[in-house]
Amino acid sequence: MVLNYIKRPNCIILAVTPANSDLANSDSLKLAKSVDPKRERTIGVLTKLDLMDEGTDALDILNGDLLGMKFIGVVNRGQKDIDQKKKVKEALSSEETFFQTHPKYAHIADKMGSGYLATILNNKLIQHIQNSLPEISKSVDENLSKTESELEKIGETEGEIQRKQIAFRSLSGFAQEFKNLIDGTSSDVDGSVVSKFSERLLGGAKIKYHYTTALHDNIEDLRLEDDLDEETISKYIQNSEGAISRMGIPEKAFHWAIRVGLLRLFEPCKKCIMDVEKELIGIITDTTNKIQYFENFPMLRTRILEISIALIKRLTKPTLELIEQVIRMELAYINFENPTLHIRRFTEDKKSDILEGWLEKRRSKTKKWQRRWFVLKAKTLFYYSGPKEPTALGVVPLEGCIIETVDDIEKIKKELEEKKDDPEVSKKLIDFPEGPTDQPKRRKSIFSKSKNYPIPEQNLKTYFRIRHPINTVDGGEFMELLAENEVALKTWCSSLKRNAQGIFHEKNQANRDIWLVREVVISYFRTVKISIFDSVPKTVMYSLVNPLKSILEGELMARIYDEELMDELLNEDPAIKDRRKIEKNSYIIKTSKKKLLKSSNS
């Protein structure tokens, strides 16, 4: 219990110890040292000097030679003196006589006794107060400022009219803060709350994440090509024909296959909208927590949340319906004439050009890259210096050729390297295209007219080559090519493989139809996904987010001010009332302390 007092830095410690006991085991000295090791606020008092054994004294202790701190000796009344009713004045006189006549203490008698102890205590107290006063004053000022801030935050009890006016301003502030969070102009976003701003996405940025990054990832996971194997497409074609033989392109099969893919788009779109709804509810909840006035009126805060969440859910429903309509519009009409599809390149007659475009070709001897115009016809690849040149620079028969991308080459190379100790296998190791090397800072585009540097790492993704197991290709072991992008790479490789395998021969009409349906469906589905990526954010903003920003304040005003129980909503929390009362009392006490300190200082 004593520790609760002496551990305070403003407390003066009086360590009293009898002279006729072992000071090394003194509890008072041990406790004092534990909280005041430098003895800055400890005064040692030595009692019962008159009861020490004959021939012994405490001079070394009193002078501070033994324990490192000086003591003030006192001689108090004993039990015998008390029984004889010896007066305090007589006891003080006897104490003075004891020190003045004692052979060991006479020379320090003026610094011993209860009178001297009282003087020392008084001086020590005054000095201690002067030293502690600035810190105490600072602490009082800080506590006073904190109490004033707390009272300001709680606010005063207002009348009914004043409460309604404050509620009106709070609702407007709430709606504006919600808009600010959506638009990125909230205090949480402009830097005043730096930790939140740097740790996570907030408000409108989080909503944008849902209808851009998250939506894109979810839709890209819908890989229709993984489900379109030859057996599945063959069933589509056969079922679309029914009992009647077909002549021409299997359009019905294409319609069936693409509809399966289009119907899958609704779920990721629905998830996106539901995630945005959830995010909006989270923003609404965060906003109510930021309005201080709502802390005093929890019922009002709860009602605002209920109305706001109901409004969000009401706006979500037509947004989902609108997205569903967008997908149903895609289902209603399959647009073969969409210029981004290049459907014609898939459906042209086998005697016409199947595919044409620019590719980078690597010369087998000089290793220079040259831009050439390639034209793919049934089982034959031609290349020209330009699209209007009548004479081909080279012709590559495709029958029996193998088309390899970087992944294909790496796989083959790995398989052969596992058997490289076999002399026969080591001869078959296939050269891998040269990897990236240090390039000049300014180099020409990968599709410039010519170049003679190794393939940059980023272009290995568009690299492919044509080789024949036995014959040379274009005068070399293989022909190396670069497509303009990964989409072009897939298109060229797919078409070249089909031609190399003879799929476009009259005897392989069924295989050609399967390939045709698959390629057109994949191409069309890719185009629709791009359209959906564009439509969903616009729909979310048009039908959900922007209307919510526009009508939230009006909805709250209309609903809350029409409430029959508005007075009940504006009833202050009893805990807030009690807290205000406590803070006011605390304020009065702290103000009084401050005045007292000022008067003491003066």
C-alpha positions as a printed Julia matrix, in Angstrom:
602×3 Matrix{Float64}:
   0.0     0.0      0.0
   2.89    2.35     0.85
   4.29    1.82    -2.65
   1.14    3.32    -4.19
   2.12    6.62    -2.59
   5.92    6.7     -2.63
   6.21    5.65    -6.3
   4.63    8.93    -7.35
   7.35   11.38    -8.45
   5.74   14.23    -6.47
   5.95   12.37    -3.12
   8.66   13.12    -0.47
   9.78    9.91     1.25
  10.55    9.93     5.0
  12.57    6.73     5.65
  12.47    6.17     9.44
  14.78    3.54    10.96
  15.64    2.8     14.64
  19.34    3.19    15.49
  19.41    0.06    17.63
  18.55   -2.26    14.68
  20.41   -3.53    11.61
  20.04   -0.84     8.91
  20.99   -3.32     6.17
  17.63   -5.03     6.73
  15.58   -1.85     7.04
  12.32   -2.21     5.07
  11.84    1.55     4.83
  15.26    2.07     3.24
  14.72   -0.81     0.78
  11.33    0.53    -0.34
  12.69    4.06    -0.68
  15.62    2.88    -2.78
  13.35    0.86    -5.11
  11.41    3.98    -6.19
  14.08    6.68    -5.6
  17.49    5.11    -6.31
  19.22    8.53    -6.54
  17.85    9.63    -3.1
  16.55   12.86    -4.67
  13.33   12.9     -2.64
  14.26   10.66     0.32
  15.05   11.97     3.84
  16.58    9.47     6.28
  15.5     9.69     9.95
  17.32    7.75    12.69
  15.4     7.2     15.96
  16.19    5.64    19.36
  19.74    7.02    19.49
  19.38    7.15    23.29
  18.71    3.41    23.44
  21.91    2.26    21.75
  24.25   -0.03    23.7
  26.87    1.68    25.85
  30.06    2.34    23.92
  28.33    2.4     20.53
  27.18    5.35    18.41
  25.67    6.15    15.0
  27.97    8.99    13.99
  29.08    7.32    10.72
  25.47    6.74     9.74
  24.4    10.29    10.59
  27.29   11.76     8.55
  26.48    9.54     5.55
  29.79    7.7      5.63
  28.22    4.26     5.9
  25.1     4.19     3.68
  25.87    6.98     1.24
  23.12    9.29     2.55
  22.91   11.55     5.59
  20.39   10.95     8.35
  18.73   13.3     10.83
  18.78   11.89    14.34
  15.81   12.32    16.69
  15.05   11.25    20.25
  11.36   10.76    20.87
   9.41   10.08    24.03
   9.59    6.5     25.23
   6.77    4.51    26.76
   7.95    5.5     30.25
   7.78    9.2     29.3
   4.29    8.75    27.92
   3.18    6.9     31.07
   4.58    9.75    33.18
   2.7    12.19    30.93
   5.81   14.0     29.82
   4.83   16.98    27.68
   6.04   17.41    24.06
   7.77   20.68    24.96
   9.7    18.94    27.74
  10.54   16.08    25.36
  11.96   18.5     22.77
  14.07   20.17    25.48
  15.37   16.77    26.63
  16.17   15.87    23.0
  18.17   19.1     22.56
  20.09   18.46    25.79
  20.87   14.89    24.66
  22.58   15.99    21.46
  24.4    18.98    23.02
  25.85   16.91    25.87
  26.6    13.7     23.98
  30.37   13.34    23.42
  29.9    12.02    19.84
  27.01   14.2     18.67
  27.73   17.55    20.32
  29.5    19.01    17.26
  26.51   18.23    15.0
  23.78   19.01    17.52
  22.53   21.94    15.44
  21.65   19.51    12.61
  19.88   17.0     14.81
  16.53   16.82    16.52
  12.86   17.12    15.66
  13.03   20.89    15.23
  15.75   20.62    12.61
  13.82   17.81    10.89
  10.74   20.04    10.66
  12.81   22.84     9.08
  14.38   20.46     6.55
  11.0    18.99     5.65
   9.52   22.43     5.1
  12.42   23.56     2.9
  12.39   20.26     0.99
   8.66   20.55     0.4
   8.96   24.1     -0.93
  11.88   23.13    -3.18
  10.07   20.02    -4.4
   6.93   22.02    -5.21
   8.97   24.58    -7.16
  10.69   21.83    -9.15
   7.49   19.91    -9.84
   5.24   22.87   -10.52
   6.04   23.28   -14.27
   5.39   19.6    -14.96
   2.22   19.6    -12.84
   1.02   22.75   -14.57
   1.69   21.22   -17.97
  -0.17   18.05   -17.01
  -3.15   20.04   -15.75
  -3.22   22.08   -18.98
  -3.12   18.93   -21.1
  -5.9    17.26   -19.12
  -7.94   20.44   -19.23
  -7.53   20.69   -23.01
  -8.46   17.03   -23.38
 -11.58   17.53   -21.26
 -12.58   20.61   -23.27
 -12.15   18.63   -26.49
 -14.22   15.77   -25.09
 -16.99   18.16   -24.03
 -16.95   19.78   -27.46
 -17.17   16.35   -29.09
 -20.09   15.31   -26.88
 -21.79   18.66   -27.31
 -24.37   20.31   -25.15
 -27.89   19.1    -24.59
 -30.07   20.92   -27.12
 -33.77   21.6    -27.35
 -36.01   19.81   -29.84
 -35.68   22.47   -32.57
 -31.91   22.66   -32.19
 -31.62   18.86   -32.32
 -33.6    18.74   -35.58
 -31.42   21.46   -37.1
 -28.26   19.61   -36.13
 -29.73   16.37   -37.47
 -30.47   18.11   -40.78
 -26.87   19.34   -41.07
 -25.55   15.91   -40.08
 -27.6    14.17   -42.78
 -26.27   16.59   -45.39
 -22.72   16.07   -44.12
 -23.21   12.31   -44.21
 -24.44   12.34   -47.83
 -21.59   14.66   -48.88
 -18.96   12.52   -47.18
 -20.34    9.46   -48.96
 -20.01   11.27   -52.31
 -16.47   12.31   -51.4
 -15.49    8.7    -50.67
 -16.87    7.59   -54.02
 -15.22   10.45   -55.92
 -11.86   10.17   -54.13
 -12.03   13.56   -52.38
 -12.61   12.35   -48.81
 -10.2    13.26   -46.02
  -9.34    9.54   -45.9
  -8.1     9.79   -49.48
  -6.52   13.25   -49.66
  -3.82   12.42   -47.12
  -5.14   13.41   -43.67
  -5.44    9.74   -42.8
  -2.22    8.59   -44.41
  -2.14    5.1    -42.92
  -5.5     4.12   -44.45
  -4.62    5.78   -47.73
  -1.4     3.79   -48.1
  -2.55    0.43   -46.76
  -5.65   -0.38   -48.85
  -8.03    0.75   -51.55
 -10.81    3.03   -50.35
 -14.25    4.07   -51.52
 -14.55    4.58   -55.25
 -11.16    2.97   -55.89
 -12.4    -0.28   -54.35
 -15.58   -0.17   -56.46
 -13.49    0.4    -59.57
 -11.36   -2.62   -58.65
 -14.47   -4.84   -58.66
 -15.7    -3.84   -62.12
 -12.25   -3.73   -63.74
  -9.57   -6.04   -62.33
 -11.81   -8.56   -60.53
 -14.36   -8.72   -63.35
 -11.63   -9.09   -65.97
  -9.99  -11.96   -64.06
 -13.3   -13.78   -63.56
 -14.35  -13.47   -67.21
 -10.89  -14.4    -68.49
 -11.19  -17.6    -66.45
 -14.06  -18.57   -68.79
 -11.93  -20.33   -71.4
 -14.47  -21.62   -73.88
 -11.73  -23.21   -75.99
 -10.98  -25.69   -73.19
 -14.49  -27.14   -73.52
 -14.63  -27.19   -77.33
 -12.94  -30.49   -78.09
 -13.52  -32.23   -81.41
 -16.07  -34.66   -80.01
 -18.2   -31.87   -78.49
 -18.17  -29.78   -81.67
 -18.91  -32.86   -83.76
 -22.02  -33.47   -81.64
 -23.09  -29.83   -82.11
 -22.76  -30.19   -85.88
 -24.61  -33.51   -86.04
 -27.44  -32.32   -83.79
 -27.8   -29.1    -85.79
 -28.28  -31.14   -89.0
 -30.93  -33.43   -87.57
 -32.06  -36.0    -90.12
 -31.32  -33.74   -93.08
 -27.93  -33.62   -94.77
 -26.3   -30.2    -94.83
 -24.43  -28.4    -97.55
 -22.22  -25.45   -96.67
 -21.12  -23.86   -93.39
 -22.56  -25.39   -90.14
 -24.08  -22.11   -88.89
 -26.55  -23.74   -86.49
 -23.75  -25.57   -84.71
 -21.92  -22.3    -84.33
 -25.05  -20.66   -82.82
 -25.49  -23.5    -80.34
 -21.86  -23.45   -79.24
 -21.62  -19.67   -78.83
 -24.85  -19.53   -76.81
 -23.36  -21.94   -74.27
 -20.45  -19.54   -73.78
 -22.6   -16.4    -73.66
 -24.82  -17.81   -70.92
 -21.73  -18.33   -68.76
 -21.02  -14.6    -68.76
 -23.94  -13.74   -66.49
 -22.48  -15.26   -63.28
 -19.21  -13.25   -63.21
 -21.2   -10.11   -64.11
 -23.68  -10.82   -61.31
 -20.82  -11.43   -58.86
 -19.28   -8.09   -59.85
 -22.52   -6.21   -59.14
 -23.07   -8.0    -55.81
 -19.48   -7.19   -54.8
 -20.1    -3.53   -55.64
 -23.31   -3.63   -53.57
 -21.37   -5.07   -50.63
 -18.68   -2.41   -51.03
 -21.27    0.4    -51.09
 -22.81   -0.91   -47.86
 -19.33   -0.92   -46.32
 -18.74    2.68   -47.42
 -22.12    3.72   -45.96
 -21.23    2.07   -42.64
 -17.8     3.73   -42.53
 -19.38    7.1    -43.29
 -21.87    6.87   -40.4
 -18.94    6.15   -38.08
 -17.21    9.35   -39.21
 -20.13   11.68   -38.32
 -19.61   12.57   -34.63
 -23.2    13.68   -34.07
 -24.44   10.15   -34.73
 -22.54    8.9    -31.67
 -24.95   10.82   -29.44
 -28.0     9.42   -31.22
 -27.49    5.68   -31.93
 -31.13    5.16   -32.97
 -30.77    7.85   -35.65
 -27.55    6.23   -36.89
 -29.24    2.81   -37.07
 -32.19    4.24   -39.01
 -29.87    5.98   -41.5
 -28.07    2.68   -42.1
 -31.38    0.86   -42.63
 -32.66    3.42   -45.16
 -29.32    3.63   -47.02
 -28.87   -0.14   -47.29
 -32.47   -0.58   -48.45
 -31.86    2.06   -51.15
 -28.67    0.29   -52.32
 -30.5    -3.03   -52.6
 -33.38   -1.34   -54.43
 -30.96    0.07   -57.02
 -29.06   -3.22   -57.32
 -32.09   -5.09   -58.65
 -32.54   -3.04   -61.89
 -28.75   -3.06   -62.35
 -28.77   -6.87   -62.41
 -31.73   -6.81   -64.8
 -29.89   -4.39   -67.08
 -26.8    -6.61   -67.21
 -29.01   -9.6    -67.93
 -30.57   -7.65   -70.81
 -27.1    -6.88   -72.2
 -26.28  -10.59   -72.29
 -29.7   -11.46   -73.72
 -29.08   -8.93   -76.49
 -25.87  -10.76   -77.31
 -27.87  -14.01   -77.41
 -30.62  -12.47   -79.52
 -28.4   -11.7    -82.49
 -25.07  -13.27   -83.42
 -23.41  -10.61   -85.53
 -21.32  -12.29   -88.23
 -20.68   -8.9    -89.81
 -18.77   -7.52   -86.82
 -15.6    -6.08   -88.44
 -13.42   -7.09   -85.48
 -14.16  -10.79   -85.98
 -12.61  -11.36   -89.42
 -15.11  -14.19   -89.9
 -14.38  -14.25   -93.63
 -10.88  -15.53   -93.11
 -12.36  -18.67   -91.53
 -15.21  -19.23   -94.01
 -13.58  -18.59   -97.37
 -13.41  -21.44   -99.89
 -10.36  -23.67   -99.75
  -9.16  -22.37  -103.12
  -9.04  -18.79  -101.83
  -6.57  -17.21   -99.41
  -7.11  -18.63   -95.92
  -4.93  -16.16   -93.99
  -2.61  -13.28   -94.81
  -0.64  -10.62   -92.92
   2.75   -9.26   -91.85
   5.25  -11.51   -90.07
   8.9   -11.12   -89.15
  11.03  -13.75   -90.92
  14.58  -14.66   -89.92
  17.01  -15.41   -92.73
  18.7   -18.77   -92.2
  22.17  -17.6    -93.27
  22.56  -14.0    -92.0
  20.16  -14.35   -89.06
  18.71  -10.95   -89.95
  15.04  -10.27   -89.3
  12.99   -9.02   -92.23
   9.39   -7.92   -92.47
   7.49   -9.93   -95.06
   3.88  -10.25   -96.24
   2.71  -13.85   -95.82
  -0.22  -15.5    -97.6
  -1.49  -18.9    -96.47
  -3.35  -20.99   -99.06
  -4.38  -24.62   -98.77
  -1.27  -26.56   -97.71
   1.1   -23.82   -99.02
   2.66  -20.69   -97.46
   3.85  -17.83   -99.71
   5.73  -14.71   -98.68
   6.2   -11.4   -100.52
   8.0    -8.12   -99.96
   4.6    -6.41   -99.71
   0.83   -7.08  -100.02
   0.64   -5.77  -103.6
   3.72   -7.55  -104.95
   2.74  -10.09  -107.65
   5.83  -12.3   -107.35
   6.46  -14.42  -104.27
   9.93  -14.33  -102.7
   9.5   -17.84  -101.36
   7.13  -20.79  -101.18
   6.87  -23.29   -98.32
   4.92  -26.54   -98.87
   3.25  -27.27   -95.52
   2.33  -30.92   -95.9
   4.07  -32.94   -93.2
   5.56  -29.82   -91.54
   5.6   -29.29   -87.79
   4.61  -25.9    -86.3
   6.37  -25.15   -83.0
   6.06  -22.3    -80.48
   8.58  -21.56   -77.75
   6.67  -23.88   -75.39
   6.79  -26.71   -77.94
  10.53  -26.23   -78.52
  11.28  -26.12   -74.81
   9.36  -29.35   -74.25
  11.18  -31.16   -77.08
  14.53  -29.82   -75.96
  13.92  -31.01   -72.4
  12.97  -34.5    -73.6
  16.11  -34.77   -75.75
  18.44  -33.36   -73.09
  17.28  -36.08   -70.71
  18.74  -38.56   -73.25
  21.73  -36.46   -74.38
  24.21  -39.2    -73.42
  22.81  -41.28   -76.29
  24.98  -40.45   -79.39
  22.01  -40.84   -81.71
  19.85  -38.5    -79.66
  22.54  -35.83   -79.21
  22.57  -35.31   -82.98
  18.87  -34.45   -82.89
  19.06  -31.66   -80.32
  17.1   -28.74   -81.67
  18.56  -25.25   -81.45
  16.58  -22.96   -79.18
  16.08  -19.36   -80.38
  18.68  -16.99   -78.98
  17.65  -15.33   -75.74
  17.81  -11.67   -74.75
  21.14   -9.85   -74.85
  22.25   -6.34   -73.99
  20.59   -4.09   -76.53
  21.14   -0.42   -77.39
  18.77    1.89   -75.46
  17.25    3.12   -78.73
  16.46    0.29   -81.04
  13.93   -0.06   -83.79
  10.5    -1.58   -83.3
  10.32   -5.34   -83.6
   8.32   -4.73   -86.77
  10.83   -2.43   -88.49
  12.12   -3.29   -91.97
  15.21   -5.24   -90.91
  17.41   -6.06   -87.94
  20.09   -8.53   -86.98
  19.97   -8.83   -83.21
  18.83  -11.83   -81.1
  15.18  -12.13   -80.1
  14.32   -9.85   -77.14
  12.83  -11.77   -74.22
   9.45  -10.06   -74.5
   9.11  -11.25   -78.13
   9.7   -14.92   -77.36
   5.95  -15.05   -76.64
   5.19  -14.38   -80.32
   7.95  -16.61   -81.74
   7.17  -19.74   -83.77
   8.87  -21.79   -86.46
   8.1   -24.25   -89.22
  10.24  -27.35   -89.66
  10.04  -30.65   -91.5
  11.27  -33.93   -89.99
  13.19  -34.8    -93.17
  13.28  -31.96   -95.69
  14.68  -28.45   -95.43
  12.32  -25.5    -95.05
  13.07  -22.36   -97.08
  16.69  -23.46   -97.52
  17.33  -24.14   -93.85
  16.59  -26.57   -91.06
  13.53  -24.52   -90.17
  11.84  -21.17   -90.84
  11.76  -18.79   -87.84
   8.9   -16.27   -87.58
   7.57  -13.58   -85.22
   3.88  -12.62   -85.05
   2.73   -9.12   -84.17
   1.06  -10.25   -80.92
  -0.09  -13.36   -79.06
  -3.53  -13.35   -80.7
  -1.92  -13.31   -84.15
   0.45  -16.07   -83.03
  -2.46  -18.35   -82.09
  -4.29  -17.61   -85.34
  -1.27  -18.3    -87.55
  -0.17  -21.45   -85.69
  -3.68  -22.9    -85.69
  -4.16  -22.27   -89.42
  -0.7   -23.56   -90.33
  -1.18  -26.75   -88.31
  -4.53  -27.44   -90.0
  -3.01  -26.98   -93.43
   0.06  -29.04   -92.59
  -2.19  -31.91   -91.48
  -4.28  -31.7    -94.68
  -7.52  -30.78   -92.92
  -8.62  -28.62   -95.87
  -8.53  -31.5    -98.3
 -11.9   -32.47   -99.75
 -11.73  -35.86   -98.01
 -11.47  -34.13   -94.61
 -14.59  -31.94   -94.79
 -15.76  -33.08   -91.33
 -12.45  -32.09   -89.73
 -12.55  -28.78   -91.55
 -16.05  -28.09   -90.19
 -14.96  -28.89   -86.65
 -11.98  -26.56   -86.94
 -14.14  -23.86   -88.49
 -16.78  -23.93   -85.73
 -14.14  -23.93   -83.0
 -12.13  -21.03   -84.4
 -15.18  -18.86   -85.14
 -16.73  -19.53   -81.7
 -13.49  -18.69   -79.88
 -13.01  -15.53   -81.93
 -16.61  -14.41   -81.43
 -16.56  -15.18   -77.69
 -13.36  -13.15   -77.31
 -15.06  -10.18   -78.98
 -18.14  -10.46   -76.75
 -15.96  -10.59   -73.62
 -14.34   -7.31   -74.65
 -17.82   -5.83   -75.09
 -18.86   -7.06   -71.63
 -15.71   -5.59   -70.06
 -16.86   -2.26   -71.45
 -20.58   -2.6    -70.64
 -20.49   -3.71   -67.0
 -18.64   -0.66   -65.55
 -20.94    1.66   -67.49
 -24.01   -0.21   -66.26
 -22.82   -0.19   -62.63
 -22.16    3.55   -62.67
 -25.3     4.42   -64.67
 -27.8     2.28   -62.77
 -26.33    1.94   -59.26
 -23.5     4.22   -58.13
 -24.47    7.55   -59.73
 -28.19    7.29   -58.8
 -27.2     6.44   -55.22
 -25.0     9.54   -55.01
 -27.79   11.7    -56.45
 -30.79   10.59   -54.39
 -29.28    9.44   -51.07
 -29.61   12.78   -49.27
 -33.16   13.39   -50.52
 -34.22    9.87   -49.58
 -32.87   10.26   -46.04
 -34.48   13.68   -45.56
 -37.86   12.51   -46.82
 -37.91    9.28   -44.84
 -36.51   10.52   -41.53
 -38.44   13.81   -41.34
 -41.66   11.95   -42.09
 -41.01    9.48   -39.31
 -43.67    9.57   -36.59
 -40.99    8.49   -34.17
 -38.49   11.22   -35.09
 -38.43   12.48   -31.5
 -37.49    8.99   -30.4
 -34.71    8.86   -33.01
 -33.32   12.1    -31.58
 -33.31   10.86   -27.98
 -29.78   11.13   -26.7
 -27.94    8.04   -25.52
 -28.11    7.93   -21.67
 -24.46    6.93   -21.58
 -23.59   10.17   -23.42
 -25.54   12.19   -20.84
 -23.66   10.54   -17.97
 -20.37   11.02   -19.78
 -21.09   14.72   -20.3
 -21.88   15.16   -16.6
 -18.63   13.44   -15.57
 -16.58   15.49   -18.02
 -18.15   18.75   -16.79
 -17.32   17.91   -13.17
 -13.81   16.97   -14.23
 -13.51   20.27   -16.08
 -14.49   22.24   -12.97
 -11.94   20.38   -10.83
  -9.13   20.83   -13.36
  -9.93   24.53   -13.77
  -9.73   24.97   -10.0
  -6.38   23.17    -9.92
  -5.05   25.47   -12.61
  -6.09   28.57   -10.65
  -4.5    27.15    -7.5
  -1.25   26.48    -9.33
  -1.17   30.03   -10.7
  -1.68   31.5     -7.23
   1.01   29.21    -5.77
   3.45   30.17    -8.49
   2.9    33.88    -7.92
